[in-house]
Amino acid sequence: MSQYTQPQQPQQPYAPAQTPGTRPARNGLGIAALVLGIIGTVSGLIPFFFWLAGILGLIALILGLAGRGRAKRGEATNKGVTTFGAVLGLVSLILSVVGAVLTFKAVDDVVTDINKAVEDSSASAKPAGGGAAGGAEGKDDTLRQGDSAAYDDGLEITVNAPAAYTADEFAIGHTKGNSAWTVSVVIENKGKEKFDAALVSVDARAGEDGVNAEQIFDGKVGEGFTGTVLPGRKITAKYAFDAPADARNLNVEVGPGFEWDASQWELKL
């Protein structure tokens, strides 16, 4: 009796899922260094973004050097990309330094130009024609009635002698028992540019103690300056101030605007 034996099928060898002793390439540092180096270099071409170029360049350089270390140890396969990223990081750092120097110099130049413009426009006032009414010269820099403050840009302001004033019953700023005085202020534009008179400020202090002389507003005075003064023209406005009855002098200060120094007149009451 014969026994039938089925031939055995040859077994297929199983391939290992992963070759022993090998790891996937760790190329992340090199790629990150390259990307940051490119962005940093482009940012460095714009001087204002020097700070961004410096930050990205430093990170790219560090990542690039770390990536080269991986490539030398055989953990990464993109040595060229990593090297290029590190180089771009170094270029970004250099551009950031250059951008910082250019930016700070530009800011310094702008500040210098602004200061120069302010100094040129803030013209100093000086008496024009000199001396108070009656021919007596002032003993100090304070102007007297009838004197003119002449500015370097051609603006000229004159304050005339005060005159007694009777405020009406509906006046604002007048205290019963005090005296009221009007002062005529003339602004002449001898320059080449029109002058905005709306920004002119006129204030006063009265007496030896320099108490604040409140401005009076009624139906006749108080409007002040408005509009603009064209070159070669002049404009006049009348102001009224409330002063103690025993005050013997009125100190009037006129400020043409933010770009001019204010001038003062010492007026006898």
C-alpha positions, 0 to 999 in steps of 0.5 A: 500500500503506497502512501501519497505524500504532497510536496511541500511548498517552498516558504517565501522569505520575509523581508525586514520592514526596515534595514537594521542599522539605518535611520531616515535622514534628518534634513529639517534643520537644513531646510529651515535654515535655507527658508529663514536665510532667504527671508532674512536676506530679502528683509535685509535689502529693506533698511527699515526691516534690519531688525527682522533680517538680524533675527532671522539671519541669526536663527538661520546661521545657528540652524545651518551650523547644526544641520552641517553637524548632522550631515557630517555624522551621516544623520542628514543628506542635504549638506549643500542646502544646509551650508547655503542656508548658513551662508544666507543667515550670515548675509542676513546678519551683515545686511541687518547691520548695514540697514541699522546704520542707514536707518539710524542715520536717516532718522538723525538727518530727519530730526536735524532737518526738523530742528533746523526748520523749527529754528528757522521758522521760530523767528526771534522778535526785536523792537522795530524803530526802537523806544517807547512813545515819546522817544524814550528807549526801554531799559530791557527787552520788553517792548513799550506802547507803539513798539513793533516786534519784527520777526525774521520771516517778515511778520511785524506786530505792533501794540498801541497805547491802552485806552480806557473802556466802558464795558456794557452791562452784558459784558463777560470777563469784567468785574464790578469795581475794576477798570477796563482797558482796550488795546489795539494790536496790528499785524503786518505781513512783510514776508512772502507767505500768507499768515494765518491770523486765527492762531494769534493769542493775546493775553495780559497781566496787570499791576506790579503783582502781575495778576491775570487780566481777564479778557472782556467780551461784549458786543464791541470787543472780543472777536480777535483775529480771524482769517489770513493776512496776505503778503504786504497787508496788515490787520488790526484787532482790538482787545479789552482787558479787566484790571484792578482799579489801582493798576498802573501798568498792563503787560500784554503778550502776543503769540503769533502761533506755534512756530513763533516766539511770543513778544511782550509789551509793558504798557502804562495805564 
